[in-house]
Amino acid sequence: MEKITSGIPPISSTHFHFQIFVHSQVAALGCWNVRAFRGSNNEAGKELERCQQQANEVTEIMLNNFDKVLERDGKLAELEQRSDQLLDMSSAFSKTTKTLAQKKRWKNIRCRIYLGLVVAGGLLIILIVLLVIFLPQSSRDSGAPQAQDVGTASRPGD
């Protein structure tokens, strides 16, 4: 995994700056005030070694913390990139679902129209069949008595 260090100086330079910072902090605490030990050089040397050891420990802790911060920064950048990808994917998904829903809606409407046409056509055929069956019979029935009445009325002997 590659660390993103935009705007951050290289690690070696940063470590150097941290070392200077730590040494200045230790000096501010008075650990390196060698003038206070005008006595023996041995005591001053031991105190200087102790202060140097403390400074090295603090430097190591700060460098570890700084490495953790850089690692966390890289992870945050990766997380941000993933969230941007998810946002893009969700937008595309939303557009696709809207398009698909619209297609399904039109398909449903067409199916209803076709079903309505089939039902209307079926009813029309049934109506035509019923008209053909019942209309000629009623005209035959009504036409036959008229012919009989005409025939009986036209006989001269009755």
Disulfide bonds with the S-S distance in Angstrom:
none
